Amino acid sequence: MGTRVSQTPIVDAARFRRALGRHAAGVVVVTGPGPVGMTATSLTSVSLDPPLVSFCVNRESTTWPDLREAPYFAVNVLGSGQAALAARFAGRGIDRFAAPTRWRSGPYDVPILAGVAAHLVCEPYDTIALGDHWLVVGLVVGSELGDSGEPLLYHHGRYGRFDPHT
């Protein structure tokens, strides 16, 4: 793998975005000391041994430079009732940690958001430039389950709930 050598045409950005909009993704808020934080919908488990997770960040993110310098960060897995919190951390020009955001200082001074389904405390493991994003990999050094067992999902440009079928 590596640099693309094929001459096969690639899909345009608008069509690609519409196709991926049909894929439901869990929503997280990545937080670091400062406090700083941002919403992400690209969390993925990478490895069990060692325990690694990854998420992607747009290279033009104004939050990423501060998070990138953090010696630790937290991945706050949002619960189904936290759409407003996801939107707040996706917004610009506001103090994301001011009221009504509820949070506490967790291990290594990383902000832990209240009411989340779970949180993972991570040490930076690797950061790779890919296209117009950074792929960020974190080594999970701590985790805790929250009260909310149902995840917040992002689908077709909107936040929603998981509806389990038996």
N, CA, C and O atoms as a DFTB+ gen file, in Angstrom:
664 C
 N C O
     1  1       0.849      -1.176       0.000
     2  2       0.000       0.000       0.000
     3  2       0.890       1.234       0.000
     4  3       2.116       1.131      -0.060
     5  1       0.274       2.373       0.066
     6  2       1.045       3.613       0.057
     7  2       0.453       4.562      -0.948
     8  3      -0.766       4.712      -1.029
     9  1       1.300       5.199      -1.708
    10  2       0.859       6.179      -2.685
    11  2       0.048       5.514      -3.777
    12  3       0.402       4.437      -4.257
    13  1      -1.037       6.154      -4.169
    14  2      -1.933       5.635      -5.204
    15  2      -1.255       5.700      -6.564
    16  3      -0.723       6.740      -6.952
    17  1      -1.274       4.585      -7.284
    18  2      -0.678       4.556      -8.622
    19  2      -1.717       4.266      -9.699
    20  3      -1.453       4.493     -10.880
    21  1      -2.888       3.771      -9.319
    22  2      -3.937       3.441     -10.283
    23  2      -4.471       4.700     -10.952
    24  3      -4.463       5.777     -10.356
    25  1      -4.928       4.565     -12.173
    26  2      -5.524       5.681     -12.900
    27  2      -7.052       5.598     -12.897
    28  3      -7.716       6.372     -13.586
    29  1      -7.615       4.651     -12.114
    30  2      -9.057       4.520     -12.016
    31  2      -9.630       5.812     -11.439
    32  3      -9.127       6.309     -10.431
    33  1     -10.677       6.366     -12.065
    34  2     -11.269       7.595     -11.518
    35  2     -11.793       7.366     -10.104
    36  3     -12.254       6.273      -9.775
    37  1     -11.719       8.394      -9.277
    38  2     -12.241       8.284      -7.921
    39  2     -13.554       9.048      -7.824
    40  3     -13.817       9.949      -8.620
    41  1     -14.370       8.685      -6.849
    42  2     -15.676       9.293      -6.658
    43  2     -15.498      10.745      -6.196
    44  3     -14.538      11.060      -5.494
    45  1     -16.416      11.617      -6.586
    46  2     -16.315      13.015      -6.156
    47  2     -16.748      13.131      -4.693
    48  3     -17.461      12.270      -4.177
    49  1     -16.306      14.209      -4.029
    50  2     -16.506      14.390      -2.587
    51  2     -17.975      14.398      -2.192
    52  3     -18.338      13.803      -1.176
    53  1     -18.829      15.058      -2.972
    54  2     -20.256      15.144      -2.611
    55  2     -20.910      13.758      -2.635
    56  3     -21.668      13.417      -1.726
    57  1     -20.627      12.972      -3.650
    58  2     -21.203      11.619      -3.745
    59  2     -20.663      10.734      -2.617
    60  3     -21.407       9.953      -2.022
    61  1     -19.382      10.860      -2.332
    62  2     -18.758      10.092      -1.260
    63  2     -19.419      10.425       0.073
    64  3     -19.731       9.524       0.852
    65  1     -19.636      11.719       0.343
    66  2     -20.268      12.158       1.586
    67  2     -21.693      11.624       1.695
    68  3     -22.104      11.176       2.766
    69  1     -22.452      11.667       0.598
    70  2     -23.832      11.156       0.622
    71  2     -23.860       9.653       0.896
    72  3     -24.703       9.174       1.654
    73  1     -22.942       8.911       0.283
    74  2     -22.895       7.458       0.501
    75  2     -22.556       7.135       1.955
    76  3     -23.189       6.271       2.561
    77  1     -21.568       7.818       2.514
    78  2     -21.185       7.538       3.896
    79  2     -22.227       8.035       4.892
    80  3     -22.276       7.558       6.025
    81  1     -23.068       8.996       4.477
    82  2     -24.156       9.465       5.333
    83  2     -25.157       8.369       5.640
    84  3     -25.943       8.490       6.580
    85  1     -25.138       7.314       4.868
    86  2     -26.047       6.184       5.104
    87  2     -25.489       5.189       6.111
    88  3     -26.151       4.220       6.481
    89  1     -24.268       5.444       6.546
    90  2     -23.632       4.594       7.558
    91  2     -23.811       5.254       8.923
    92  3     -23.377       6.390       9.117
    93  1     -24.437       4.569       9.860
    94  2     -24.599       5.098      11.214
    95  2     -23.282       4.958      11.968
    96  3     -22.614       3.927      11.892
    97  1     -22.924       6.005      12.690
    98  2     -21.679       5.995      13.451
    99  2     -21.951       6.436      14.874
   100  3     -22.812       7.281      15.119
   101  1     -21.222       5.867      15.802
   102  2     -21.293       6.313      17.188
   103  2     -20.670       7.691      17.306
   104  3     -19.851       8.082      16.474
   105  1     -21.057       8.427      18.341
   106  2     -20.581       9.789      18.533
   107  2     -19.774       9.857      19.824
   108  3     -20.201       9.362      20.866
   109  1     -18.608      10.475      19.738
   110  2     -17.754      10.670      20.903
   111  2     -17.328      12.129      20.972
   112  3     -17.369      12.855      19.978
   113  1     -16.920      12.539      22.160
   114  2     -16.252      13.821      22.331
   115  2     -14.873      13.507      22.888
   116  3     -14.738      12.890      23.945
   117  1     -13.856      13.940      22.163
   118  2     -12.475      13.744      22.592
   119  2     -12.068      14.988      23.374
   120  3     -12.194      16.106      22.874
   121  1     -11.576      14.796      24.610
   122  2     -11.223      15.914      25.472
   123  2      -9.785      15.796      25.946
   124  3      -9.229      14.702      26.039
   125  1      -9.197      16.945      26.243
   126  2      -7.837      16.975      26.768
   127  2      -7.677      18.103      27.751
   128  3      -8.549      18.964      27.867
   129  1      -6.549      18.104      28.473
   130  2      -6.294      19.170      29.443
   131  2      -6.362      20.537      28.774
   132  3      -6.025      20.692      27.600
   133  1      -6.797      21.503      29.533
   134  2      -6.891      22.859      29.014
   135  2      -8.062      23.640      29.560
   136  3      -7.838      24.747      30.048
   137  1      -9.281      23.166      29.522
   138  2      -9.733      21.972      28.782
   139  2     -10.019      22.294      27.319
   140  3     -10.380      23.419      26.971
   141  1      -9.850      21.284      26.476
   142  2     -10.194      21.359      25.061
   143  2     -10.986      20.116      24.703
   144  3     -10.877      19.089      25.374
   145  1     -11.785      20.207      23.645
   146  2     -12.552      19.037      23.224
   147  2     -13.231      19.247      21.898
   148  3     -13.461      20.378      21.470
   149  1     -13.553      18.130      21.244
   150  2     -14.223      18.173      19.942
   151  2     -15.014      16.893      19.724
   152  3     -14.693      15.841      20.277
   153  1     -16.047      17.005      18.913
   154  2     -16.890      15.861      18.557
   155  2     -16.235      15.080      17.423
   156  3     -15.627      15.661      16.524
   157  1     -16.366      13.751      17.477
   158  2     -15.876      12.883      16.401
   159  2     -16.878      11.750      16.195
   160  3     -17.510      11.290      17.147
   161  1     -17.018      11.307      14.956
   162  2     -17.906      10.177      14.650
   163  2     -17.133       9.053      13.980
   164  3     -17.717       8.201      13.309
   165  1     -15.835       9.054      14.160
   166  2     -15.010       8.063      13.465
   167  2     -14.270       7.134      14.415
   168  3     -13.272       6.531      14.021
   169  1     -14.730       7.001      15.653
   170  2     -14.041       6.141      16.616
   171  2     -14.084       4.694      16.152
   172  3     -15.112       4.196      15.694
   173  1     -12.956       4.044      16.280
   174  2     -12.896       2.631      15.936
   175  2     -11.915       1.914      16.855
   176  3     -10.911       2.489      17.275
   177  1     -12.207       0.684      17.156
   178  2     -11.285      -0.164      17.893
   179  2     -10.224      -0.642      16.915
   180  3     -10.555      -1.120      15.830
   181  1      -8.968      -0.521      17.280
   182  2      -7.875      -0.900      16.387
   183  2      -7.258      -2.225      16.804
   184  3      -6.986      -3.079      15.960
   185  1      -7.036      -2.402      18.107
   186  2      -6.323      -3.576      18.595
   187  2      -6.728      -3.858      20.043
   188  3      -7.006      -2.934      20.808
   189  1      -6.759      -5.141      20.412
   190  2      -6.991      -5.524      21.806
   191  2      -5.680      -5.655      22.574
   192  3      -5.645      -5.426      23.783
   193  1      -4.602      -6.021      21.882
   194  2      -3.323      -6.224      22.537
   195  2      -2.208      -5.612      21.696
   196  3      -1.694      -6.271      20.791
   197  1      -1.827      -4.381      21.969
   198  2      -2.270      -3.530      23.073
   199  2      -3.633      -2.904      22.758
   200  3      -4.047      -2.880      21.599
   201  1      -4.337      -2.394      23.786
   202  2      -5.650      -1.794      23.538
   203  2      -5.515      -0.430      22.851
   204  3      -5.076       0.546      23.459
   205  1      -5.899      -0.385      21.574
   206  2      -5.777       0.835      20.774
   207  2      -7.121       1.220      20.178
   208  3      -7.896       0.359      19.761
   209  1      -7.393       2.521      20.139
   210  2      -8.553       3.070      19.440
   211  2      -8.057       4.156      18.498
   212  3      -6.955       4.680      18.663
   213  1      -8.883       4.490      17.505
   214  2      -8.506       5.577      16.603
   215  2      -9.715       6.444      16.298
   216  3     -10.860       6.011      16.430
   217  1      -9.442       7.671      15.890
   218  2     -10.453       8.592      15.390
   219  2      -9.768       9.502      14.385
   220  3      -8.541       9.575      14.331
   221  1     -10.567      10.192      13.594
   222  2     -10.020      11.079      12.574
   223  2     -10.374      12.523      12.878
   224  3     -11.438      12.816      13.425
   225  1      -9.463      13.425      12.514
   226  2      -9.624      14.856      12.750
   227  2      -9.310      15.595      11.458
   228  3      -8.285      15.348      10.823
   229  1     -10.193      16.497      11.077
   230  2      -9.947      17.334       9.909
   231  2      -8.682      18.151      10.143
   232  3      -8.480      18.686      11.233
   233  1      -7.831      18.250       9.127
   234  2      -6.574      18.992       9.274
   235  2      -6.805      20.473       9.546
   236  3      -5.902      21.156      10.030
   237  1      -7.987      20.978       9.245
   238  2      -8.282      22.388       9.475
   239  2      -8.951      22.638      10.831
   240  3      -9.368      23.760      11.118
   241  1      -9.053      21.614      11.652
   242  2      -9.637      21.772      12.985
   243  2      -8.839      22.798      13.787
   244  3      -7.609      22.760      13.819
   245  1      -9.556      23.712      14.431
   246  2      -8.887      24.695      15.280
   247  2      -8.633      24.140      16.678
   248  3      -7.852      24.716      17.435
   249  1      -9.276      23.040      17.029
   250  2      -9.097      22.404      18.339
   251  2      -7.918      21.440      18.331
   252  3      -7.238      21.281      19.345
   253  1      -7.675      20.802      17.199
   254  2      -6.669      19.756      17.131
   255  2      -5.267      20.197      17.565
   256  3      -4.604      19.424      18.256
   257  1      -4.774      21.384      17.208
   258  2      -3.421      21.741      17.654
   259  2      -3.240      21.656      19.172
   260  3      -2.189      21.215      19.637
   261  1      -4.241      22.066      19.950
   262  2      -4.143      21.962      21.410
   263  2      -4.245      20.518      21.874
   264  3      -3.499      20.100      22.761
   265  1      -5.156      19.752      21.289
   266  2      -5.298      18.343      21.670
   267  2      -4.054      17.545      21.297
   268  3      -3.649      16.636      22.023
   269  1      -3.462      17.884      20.181
   270  2      -2.286      17.146      19.709
   271  2      -1.133      17.238      20.705
   272  3      -0.325      16.314      20.799
   273  1      -1.049      18.325      21.438
   274  2       0.029      18.523      22.404
   275  2      -0.242      17.845      23.742
   276  3       0.651      17.772      24.587
   277  1      -1.451      17.353      23.947
   278  2      -1.826      16.777      25.241
   279  2      -1.113      15.440      25.478
   280  3      -1.041      14.609      24.573
   281  1      -0.584      15.228      26.696
   282  2       0.064      13.949      27.001
   283  2      -0.946      12.815      27.194
   284  3      -0.587      11.640      27.121
   285  1      -2.218      13.174      27.442
   286  2      -3.307      12.210      27.572
   287  2      -4.568      12.855      27.028
   288  3      -4.680      14.080      26.987
   289  1      -5.517      12.030      26.610
   290  2      -6.824      12.538      26.205
   291  2      -7.874      11.513      26.595
   292  3      -7.559      10.352      26.853
   293  1      -9.127      11.955      26.637
   294  2     -10.233      11.053      26.949
   295  2     -11.159      10.975      25.747
   296  3     -11.400      11.972      25.066
   297  1     -11.665       9.797      25.499
   298  2     -12.707       9.579      24.498
   299  2     -13.982       9.335      25.291
   300  3     -14.139       8.295      25.931
   301  1     -14.893      10.307      25.243
   302  2     -16.166      10.231      25.954
   303  2     -17.224       9.703      24.990
   304  3     -17.619      10.413      24.066
   305  1     -17.687       8.479      25.187
   306  2     -18.686       7.860      24.324
   307  2     -20.057       8.387      24.756
   308  3     -20.517       8.102      25.861
   309  1     -20.703       9.158      23.878
   310  2     -21.940       9.820      24.253
   311  2     -23.122       8.863      24.290
   312  3     -23.225       7.931      23.492
   313  1     -24.010       9.125      25.243
   314  2     -25.238       8.365      25.379
   315  2     -26.324       8.952      24.493
   316  3     -26.185      10.060      23.975
   317  1     -27.395       8.208      24.325
   318  2     -28.452       8.563      23.374
   319  2     -29.113       9.907      23.643
   320  3     -29.656      10.510      22.717
   321  1     -29.086      10.395      24.870
   322  2     -29.705      11.674      25.187
   323  2     -28.757      12.855      25.130
   324  3     -29.087      13.926      25.640
   325  1     -27.592      12.695      24.526
   326  2     -26.582      13.747      24.555
   327  2     -26.321      14.425      23.206
   328  3     -25.205      14.863      22.927
   329  1     -27.359      14.504      22.377
   330  2     -27.208      15.150      21.065
   331  2     -26.811      16.617      21.203
   332  3     -25.994      17.106      20.423
   333  1     -27.372      17.324      22.177
   334  2     -27.034      18.739      22.368
   335  2     -25.558      18.894      22.740
   336  3     -24.905      19.848      22.317
   337  1     -25.038      17.960      23.528
   338  2     -23.626      17.997      23.907
   339  2     -22.739      17.754      22.688
   340  3     -21.715      18.417      22.521
   341  1     -23.128      16.807      21.839
   342  2     -22.372      16.547      20.612
   343  2     -22.346      17.790      19.727
   344  3     -21.300      18.158      19.193
   345  1     -23.497      18.431      19.577
   346  2     -23.577      19.640      18.749
   347  2     -22.737      20.759      19.360
   348  3     -22.086      21.506      18.628
   349  1     -22.739      20.887      20.664
   350  2     -21.962      21.936      21.334
   351  2     -20.472      21.765      21.055
   352  3     -19.785      22.738      20.743
   353  1     -19.968      20.535      21.166
   354  2     -18.542      20.292      20.943
   355  2     -18.170      20.273      19.460
   356  3     -16.987      20.293      19.118
   357  1     -19.161      20.235      18.587
   358  2     -18.897      20.340      17.147
   359  2     -18.908      21.799      16.693
   360  3     -18.428      22.119      15.606
   361  1     -19.460      22.685      17.533
   362  2     -19.570      24.096      17.186
   363  2     -18.256      24.846      17.352
   364  3     -17.276      24.312      17.872
   365  1     -18.259      26.081      16.903
   366  2     -17.068      26.937      17.007
   367  2     -17.426      28.235      17.723
   368  3     -18.580      28.661      17.748
   369  1     -16.405      28.841      18.300
   370  2     -16.571      30.163      18.873
   371  2     -17.282      30.228      20.205
   372  3     -17.753      31.295      20.597
   373  1     -17.374      29.107      20.917
   374  2     -18.015      29.103      22.239
   375  2     -17.109      28.383      23.228
   376  3     -16.213      27.634      22.837
   377  1     -17.352      28.619      24.511
   378  2     -16.665      27.865      25.554
   379  2     -17.434      26.557      25.720
   380  3     -18.474      26.530      26.378
   381  1     -16.944      25.501      25.145
   382  2     -17.639      24.221      25.142
   383  2     -17.796      23.628      26.539
   384  3     -18.684      22.805      26.766
   385  1     -16.945      24.037      27.471
   386  2     -16.970      23.473      28.824
   387  2     -17.794      24.307      29.815
   388  3     -17.958      23.920      30.972
   389  1     -18.307      25.450      29.353
   390  2     -19.150      26.285      30.218
   391  2     -20.524      25.624      30.349
   392  3     -20.861      24.722      29.582
   393  1     -21.315      26.081      31.329
   394  2     -22.680      25.567      31.501
   395  2     -23.430      25.726      30.181
   396  3     -23.309      26.762      29.527
   397  1     -24.195      24.724      29.785
   398  2     -24.706      23.618      30.600
   399  2     -23.842      22.357      30.605
   400  3     -24.261      21.339      31.156
   401  1     -22.645      22.394      30.005
   402  2     -21.783      21.208      30.001
   403  2     -21.398      20.849      31.435
   404  3     -20.943      21.693      32.208
   405  1     -21.594      19.567      31.768
   406  2     -21.204      19.055      33.084
   407  2     -20.011      18.127      32.891
   408  3     -20.053      17.214      32.066
   409  1     -18.946      18.366      33.656
   410  2     -17.745      17.560      33.522
   411  2     -16.930      17.623      34.807
   412  3     -17.163      18.467      35.672
   413  1     -15.974      16.712      34.910
   414  2     -15.053      16.686      36.050
   415  2     -13.648      16.421      35.515
   416  3     -13.474      15.930      34.400
   417  1     -12.680      16.746      36.311
   418  2     -11.297      16.454      35.950
   419  2     -11.029      14.987      36.283
   420  3     -11.213      14.562      37.424
   421  1     -10.599      14.223      35.296
   422  2     -10.338      12.798      35.484
   423  2      -8.853      12.523      35.620
   424  3      -8.067      13.429      35.895
   425  1      -8.476      11.274      35.427
   426  2      -7.058      10.915      35.506
   427  2      -6.232      11.768      34.539
   428  3      -6.666      12.055      33.423
   429  1      -5.053      12.162      34.975
   430  2      -4.116      12.955      34.169
   431  2      -4.713      14.308      33.767
   432  3      -4.299      14.905      32.774
   433  1      -5.684      14.782      34.544
   434  2      -6.352      16.076      34.308
   435  2      -7.139      16.134      33.009
   436  3      -7.398      17.227      32.505
   437  1      -7.532      14.981      32.445
   438  2      -8.368      15.015      31.243
   439  2      -9.817      15.217      31.652
   440  3     -10.277      14.595      32.609
   441  1     -10.541      16.072      30.948
   442  2     -11.951      16.286      31.264
   443  2     -12.781      15.044      30.943
   444  3     -12.678      14.470      29.859
   445  1     -13.602      14.646      31.911
   446  2     -14.534      13.531      31.746
   447  2     -15.933      14.130      31.760
   448  3     -16.325      14.771      32.736
   449  1     -16.682      13.928      30.695
   450  2     -18.024      14.491      30.589
   451  2     -19.015      13.661      31.393
   452  3     -18.907      12.436      31.457
   453  1     -19.980      14.340      32.006
   454  2     -20.992      13.675      32.825
   455  2     -22.036      13.001      31.943
   456  3     -22.359      13.490      30.860
   457  1     -22.560      11.877      32.416
   458  2     -23.665      11.197      31.754
   459  2     -23.309      10.399      30.519
   460  3     -24.208       9.967      29.797
   461  1     -22.025      10.185      30.248
   462  2     -21.627       9.449      29.046
   463  2     -21.834       7.951      29.224
   464  3     -21.940       7.455      30.346
   465  1     -21.890       7.242      28.109
   466  2     -22.036       5.787      28.149
   467  2     -20.757       5.124      28.651
   468  3     -20.807       4.106      29.341
   469  1     -19.618       5.704      28.301
   470  2     -18.312       5.200      28.725
   471  2     -17.272       6.265      28.416
   472  3     -17.504       7.180      27.626
   473  1     -16.130       6.121      29.055
   474  2     -15.000       6.942      28.637
   475  2     -13.736       6.100      28.664
   476  3     -13.581       5.178      29.465
   477  1     -12.850       6.454      27.761
   478  2     -11.553       5.804      27.641
   479  2     -10.489       6.869      27.829
   480  3     -10.522       7.898      27.153
   481  1      -9.556       6.647      28.724
   482  2      -8.429       7.558      28.888
   483  2      -7.282       6.980      28.067
   484  3      -6.941       5.803      28.190
   485  1      -6.697       7.828      27.230
   486  2      -5.688       7.353      26.283
   487  2      -4.403       8.174      26.338
   488  3      -4.397       9.358      26.677
   489  1      -3.347       7.505      25.998
   490  2      -2.053       8.131      25.780
   491  2      -1.866       8.169      24.261
   492  3      -2.161       7.176      23.596
   493  1      -1.389       9.269      23.692
   494  2      -1.169       9.282      22.237
   495  2      -0.229       8.152      21.832
   496  3       0.796       7.926      22.475
   497  1      -0.583       7.454      20.771
   498  2       0.202       6.309      20.299
   499  2       0.809       6.596      18.937
   500  3       1.988       6.330      18.706
   501  1      -0.009       7.147      18.026
   502  2       0.483       7.499      16.691
   503  2      -0.483       8.485      16.054
   504  3      -1.675       8.482      16.362
   505  1       0.022       9.314      15.179
   506  2      -0.782      10.239      14.394
   507  2      -0.262      10.179      12.968
   508  3       0.931      10.352      12.721
   509  1      -1.173       9.931      12.032
   510  2      -0.790       9.727      10.638
   511  2      -1.599      10.669       9.757
   512  3      -2.821      10.747       9.885
   513  1      -0.931      11.375       8.874
   514  2      -1.609      12.242       7.915
   515  2      -2.181      11.380       6.795
   516  3      -1.452      10.637       6.138
   517  1      -3.505      11.487       6.582
   518  2      -4.178      10.742       5.518
   519  2      -5.159      11.678       4.821
   520  3      -6.145      12.092       5.431
   521  1      -4.917      12.016       3.582
   522  2      -5.811      12.905       2.858
   523  2      -5.949      14.233       3.584
   524  3      -4.951      14.848       3.959
   525  1      -7.191      14.679       3.785
   526  2      -7.426      15.961       4.455
   527  2      -7.656      15.801       5.963
   528  3      -8.137      16.728       6.615
   529  1      -7.318      14.638       6.517
   530  2      -7.511      14.357       7.938
   531  2      -6.239      13.814       8.583
   532  3      -5.305      13.390       7.902
   533  1      -6.232      13.839       9.898
   534  2      -5.249      13.131      10.705
   535  2      -5.917      11.882      11.236
   536  3      -7.053      11.954      11.705
   537  1      -5.264      10.753      11.181
   538  2      -5.708       9.533      11.848
   539  2      -4.962       9.495      13.172
   540  3      -3.733       9.424      13.198
   541  1      -5.700       9.541      14.261
   542  2      -5.111       9.592      15.592
   543  2      -5.354       8.249      16.271
   544  3      -6.488       7.774      16.329
   545  1      -4.302       7.647      16.777
   546  2      -4.391       6.367      17.480
   547  2      -3.995       6.601      18.935
   548  3      -2.969       7.215      19.226
   549  1      -4.830       6.097      19.838
   550  2      -4.548       6.236      21.261
   551  2      -4.422       4.885      21.931
   552  3      -5.146       3.944      21.607
   553  1      -3.493       4.801      22.871
   554  2      -3.320       3.607      23.704
   555  2      -4.207       3.792      24.925
   556  3      -4.035       4.754      25.673
   557  1      -5.154       2.884      25.139
   558  2      -6.111       3.013      26.236
   559  2      -5.432       2.602      27.543
   560  3      -5.007       1.458      27.708
   561  1      -5.341       3.573      28.478
   562  2      -4.690       3.322      29.765
   563  2      -5.702       3.277      30.913
   564  3      -5.340       2.986      32.053
   565  1      -6.976       3.566      30.606
   566  2      -8.029       3.495      31.619
   567  2      -9.391       3.591      30.967
   568  3      -9.529       4.168      29.889
   569  1     -10.397       3.028      31.614
   570  2     -11.759       3.132      31.086
   571  2     -12.751       2.998      32.236
   572  3     -12.445       2.455      33.297
   573  1     -13.942       3.512      31.982
   574  2     -15.013       3.437      32.964
   575  2     -16.339       3.442      32.226
   576  3     -16.523       4.191      31.266
   577  1     -17.261       2.604      32.678
   578  2     -18.598       2.589      32.107
   579  2     -19.454       3.623      32.812
   580  3     -19.345       3.804      34.025
   581  1     -20.310       4.304      32.053
   582  2     -21.198       5.303      32.624
   583  2     -22.591       4.749      32.830
   584  3     -22.826       3.545      32.719
   585  1     -23.508       5.649      33.130
   586  2     -24.889       5.257      33.405
   587  2     -25.683       4.965      32.143
   588  3     -26.581       4.123      32.155
   589  1     -25.361       5.650      31.060
   590  2     -26.131       5.517      29.832
   591  2     -25.608       4.344      29.010
   592  3     -24.473       4.374      28.535
   593  1     -26.424       3.324      28.841
   594  2     -25.991       2.164      28.076
   595  2     -26.270       2.281      26.590
   596  3     -25.658       1.578      25.786
   597  1     -27.194       3.165      26.215
   598  2     -27.560       3.316      24.806
   599  2     -26.701       4.402      24.159
   600  3     -26.553       5.484      24.727
   601  1     -26.132       4.132      22.981
   602  2     -25.248       5.104      22.342
   603  2     -26.006       6.185      21.566
   604  3     -27.146       5.990      21.147
   605  1     -25.351       7.311      21.391
   606  2     -25.826       8.337      20.473
   607  2     -25.247       7.998      19.113
   608  3     -24.058       7.701      18.999
   609  1     -26.084       8.039      18.073
   610  2     -25.633       7.734      16.722
   611  2     -25.728       8.967      15.830
   612  3     -26.495       9.892      16.098
   613  1     -24.936       8.956      14.771
   614  2     -24.966      10.008      13.759
   615  2     -25.266       9.335      12.428
   616  3     -24.548       8.428      12.008
   617  1     -26.344       9.788      11.758
   618  2     -26.785       9.156      10.525
   619  2     -27.493      10.185       9.667
   620  3     -28.333      10.931      10.169
   621  1     -27.174      10.239       8.390
   622  2     -27.796      11.204       7.464
   623  2     -27.711      12.640       7.977
   624  3     -28.646      13.422       7.801
   625  1     -26.580      12.988       8.617
   626  2     -26.380      14.346       9.089
   627  2     -27.152      14.720      10.338
   628  3     -27.240      15.898      10.685
   629  1     -27.719      13.716      11.029
   630  2     -28.510      13.996      12.239
   631  2     -28.112      13.027      13.344
   632  3     -27.617      11.931      13.083
   633  1     -28.339      13.454      14.581
   634  2     -28.113      12.604      15.739
   635  2     -29.378      11.802      16.009
   636  3     -30.485      12.284      15.768
   637  1     -29.219      10.582      16.506
   638  2     -30.375       9.747      16.802
   639  2     -30.046       8.676      17.808
   640  3     -28.940       8.615      18.346
   641  1     -31.026       7.832      18.052
   642  2     -30.909       6.762      19.037
   643  2     -30.835       5.407      18.356
   644  3     -31.261       5.240      17.213
   645  1     -30.294       4.462      19.068
   646  2     -30.232       3.080      18.632
   647  2     -31.559       2.415      18.967
   648  3     -32.044       2.534      20.092
   649  1     -32.147       1.721      18.010
   650  2     -33.409       1.007      18.228
   651  2     -33.121      -0.478      18.046
   652  3     -33.159      -0.981      16.923
   653  1     -32.836      -1.184      19.134
   654  2     -32.472      -2.597      19.007
   655  2     -33.668      -3.453      18.572
   656  3     -34.802      -3.245      19.003
   657  1     -33.372      -4.405      17.718
   658  2     -34.391      -5.366      17.280
   659  2     -34.001      -6.729      17.835
   660  3     -32.833      -7.116      17.809
   661  1     -34.984      -7.436      18.329
   662  2     -34.678      -8.764      18.891
   663  2     -34.988      -9.842      17.894
   664  3     -34.797     -11.023      18.183
